Amino acid sequence: MSYGENGGAVGYLIGEENQGMRYMFTMMNNARLSVGLEGLSLAERSYQDAFTYATERNQGRAPGAPAGEQSLIIEHPDVRRMLLTMRSLTEAMRNIVYVTAEGIDLSRHHPDPEVRAAQTEFVDLLIPVAKGWCTDMGVEVTSLAIQVYGGMGFIEESGVPQHYRDARITTIYEGTNGIQAMDLVGRKLGLRGGAAVTELLATMAAVDADLAAGGDDLAGIRSALSDALGTLGSTTELDHDQRHGRPP
Ligand SMILES: Cc1cc2nc3c(=O)[nH]c(=O)nc-3n(C[C@H](O)[C@H](O)[C@H](O)COP(=O)(O)OP(=O)(O)OC[C@H]3O[C@@H](n4cnc5c(N)ncnc54)[C@H](O)[C@@H]3O)c2cc1C
């Protein structure tokens, strides 16, 4: 590397000495959230394209359609399954990105220092999830868009291969998703001896009371939430070393 000619460039110390790594993480957090948002954006765009295509393309006969008539592909259960998967994943991604961004604002501007500290911890925990999960799902959703288009999805002029290609880099830059996973497990799950993640799980579990008020219609969602929380609880439980601040 060459830093300037004729004697080199002048370097200026920004902030305090030996705090560079900590400052770098401020920039990295913004970059990681932005890349998570990129995964969401590509997923949303590809969902809109796939939905529109599915309401214009006729192919085959859907269950219950009159004999001799072609159906729009959106009438086929498998196409609906793909579109609903794309939509539900995209909405979950959007919520993760929003609560993380809200947490950043609260961590900086809330008048109560305890809330600021709690929100800083929440953001630290969520950042590798926002980056890693939203970009993995960006690849999944843009791939599903290609599938909804069928053969046309493989053709450049349909536009959907571009979304898939653009999504594919998001799992690699600003720290590969393997590195995000290591950050989550090695540094973030151990925050406050595991209390940060335990409290987050309790907040999520409290949603069950609202769902219960919704009656039987929401029973399926309650049971899925309960299963997911059970899995999350057992996979985020710390071993002895982690509880005492040593990475796995
Ligand atoms: C299109 C594009 C744009 C980019 N833009 C920029 C930019 O603007 N600025 C910039 O600074 N960089 C940029 N990069 C670089 C990018 O951040 C790196 O490519 C990325 O961080 C991965 O590093 P690497 O390529 O050295 O892969 P490697 O670090 O060699 O990783 C290869 C594999 O090994 C795994 N791995 C690596 N270390 C570990 C470990 N300790 N434990 C477990 N697994 C591990 C990785 O997860 C990955 O699966 C860009 C890259 C691309 C492709």
Ligand as a Chemical Component Dictionary entry (heavy atoms), coordinates in Angstrom:
data_LIG
# 
_chem_comp.id                   LIG 
_chem_comp.type                 NON-POLYMER 
_chem_comp.pdbx_formal_charge   0 
_chem_comp.three_letter_code    LIG 
# 
loop_
_chem_comp_atom.comp_id 
_chem_comp_atom.atom_id 
_chem_comp_atom.alt_atom_id 
_chem_comp_atom.type_symbol 
_chem_comp_atom.charge 
_chem_comp_atom.model_Cartn_x 
_chem_comp_atom.model_Cartn_y 
_chem_comp_atom.model_Cartn_z 
_chem_comp_atom.pdbx_ordinal 
LIG C1  C1  C 0 -18.540 -7.048  -4.428 1  
LIG C2  C2  C 0 -17.715 -6.864  -3.187 2  
LIG C3  C3  C 0 -17.605 -5.605  -2.628 3  
LIG C4  C4  C 0 -16.822 -5.415  -1.489 4  
LIG N1  N1  N 0 -16.714 -4.153  -0.978 5  
LIG C5  C5  C 0 -15.854 -3.922  0.045  6  
LIG C6  C6  C 0 -15.631 -2.587  0.529  7  
LIG O1  O1  O 0 -16.215 -1.618  0.019  8  
LIG N2  N2  N 0 -14.764 -2.393  1.543  9  
LIG C7  C7  C 0 -14.085 -3.441  2.122  10 
LIG O2  O2  O 0 -13.318 -3.224  3.062  11 
LIG N3  N3  N 0 -14.295 -4.723  1.699  12 
LIG C8  C8  C 0 -15.143 -4.976  0.671  13 
LIG N4  N4  N 0 -15.327 -6.278  0.216  14 
LIG C9  C9  C 0 -14.595 -7.357  0.875  15 
LIG C10 C10 C 0 -15.499 -8.208  1.750  16 
LIG O3  O3  O 0 -15.814 -7.509  2.945  17 
LIG C11 C11 C 0 -14.773 -9.522  2.019  18 
LIG O4  O4  O 0 -14.755 -10.246 0.789  19 
LIG C12 C12 C 0 -15.485 -10.332 3.095  20 
LIG O5  O5  O 0 -15.334 -9.716  4.363  21 
LIG C13 C13 C 0 -14.949 -11.775 3.215  22 
LIG O6  O6  O 0 -13.562 -11.751 3.369  23 
LIG P1  P1  P 0 -12.659 -12.633 2.379  24 
LIG O7  O7  O 0 -13.108 -12.394 0.960  25 
LIG O8  O8  O 0 -11.235 -12.367 2.724  26 
LIG O9  O9  O 0 -13.066 -14.103 2.712  27 
LIG P2  P2  P 0 -12.400 -15.051 3.823  28 
LIG O10 O10 O 0 -12.206 -14.275 5.091  29 
LIG O11 O11 O 0 -11.215 -15.748 3.212  30 
LIG O12 O12 O 0 -13.593 -16.084 4.048  31 
LIG C14 C14 C 0 -13.748 -17.286 3.287  32 
LIG C15 C15 C 0 -14.669 -18.226 4.073  33 
LIG O13 O13 O 0 -14.061 -18.576 5.331  34 
LIG C16 C16 C 0 -14.924 -18.238 6.415  35 
LIG N5  N5  N 0 -14.098 -17.753 7.540  36 
LIG C17 C17 C 0 -13.140 -16.789 7.521  37 
LIG N6  N6  N 0 -12.624 -16.618 8.747  38 
LIG C18 C18 C 0 -13.259 -17.483 9.560  39 
LIG C19 C19 C 0 -13.152 -17.791 10.938 40 
LIG N7  N7  N 0 -12.314 -17.141 11.753 41 
LIG N8  N8  N 0 -13.965 -18.749 11.444 42 
LIG C20 C20 C 0 -14.847 -19.385 10.650 43 
LIG N9  N9  N 0 -14.981 -19.152 9.338  44 
LIG C21 C21 C 0 -14.198 -18.213 8.792  45 
LIG C22 C22 C 0 -15.837 -17.155 5.872  46 
LIG O14 O14 O 0 -17.068 -17.100 6.589  47 
LIG C23 C23 C 0 -16.018 -17.590 4.414  48 
LIG O15 O15 O 0 -17.021 -18.587 4.342  49 
LIG C24 C24 C 0 -16.128 -6.496  -0.898 50 
LIG C25 C25 C 0 -16.263 -7.785  -1.455 51 
LIG C26 C26 C 0 -17.034 -7.967  -2.587 52 
LIG C27 C27 C 0 -17.125 -9.373  -3.174 53 
# 
loop_
_chem_comp_bond.comp_id 
_chem_comp_bond.atom_id_1 
_chem_comp_bond.atom_id_2 
_chem_comp_bond.value_order 
_chem_comp_bond.pdbx_ordinal 
LIG C1  C2  SING 1  
LIG C2  C3  SING 2  
LIG C2  C26 DOUB 3  
LIG C3  C4  DOUB 4  
LIG C4  N1  SING 5  
LIG C4  C24 SING 6  
LIG N1  C5  DOUB 7  
LIG C5  C6  SING 8  
LIG C5  C8  SING 9  
LIG C6  O1  DOUB 10 
LIG C6  N2  SING 11 
LIG N2  C7  SING 12 
LIG C7  O2  DOUB 13 
LIG C7  N3  SING 14 
LIG N3  C8  DOUB 15 
LIG C8  N4  SING 16 
LIG N4  C9  SING 17 
LIG N4  C24 SING 18 
LIG C9  C10 SING 19 
LIG C10 O3  SING 20 
LIG C10 C11 SING 21 
LIG C11 O4  SING 22 
LIG C11 C12 SING 23 
LIG C12 O5  SING 24 
LIG C12 C13 SING 25 
LIG C13 O6  SING 26 
LIG O6  P1  SING 27 
LIG P1  O7  DOUB 28 
LIG P1  O8  SING 29 
LIG P1  O9  SING 30 
LIG O9  P2  SING 31 
LIG P2  O10 DOUB 32 
LIG P2  O11 SING 33 
LIG P2  O12 SING 34 
LIG O12 C14 SING 35 
LIG C14 C15 SING 36 
LIG C15 O13 SING 37 
LIG C15 C23 SING 38 
LIG O13 C16 SING 39 
LIG C16 N5  SING 40 
LIG C16 C22 SING 41 
LIG N5  C17 SING 42 
LIG N5  C21 SING 43 
LIG C17 N6  DOUB 44 
LIG N6  C18 SING 45 
LIG C18 C19 SING 46 
LIG C18 C21 DOUB 47 
LIG C19 N7  SING 48 
LIG C19 N8  DOUB 49 
LIG N8  C20 SING 50 
LIG C20 N9  DOUB 51 
LIG N9  C21 SING 52 
LIG C22 O14 SING 53 
LIG C22 C23 SING 54 
LIG C23 O15 SING 55 
LIG C24 C25 DOUB 56 
LIG C25 C26 SING 57 
LIG C26 C27 SING 58 
# 
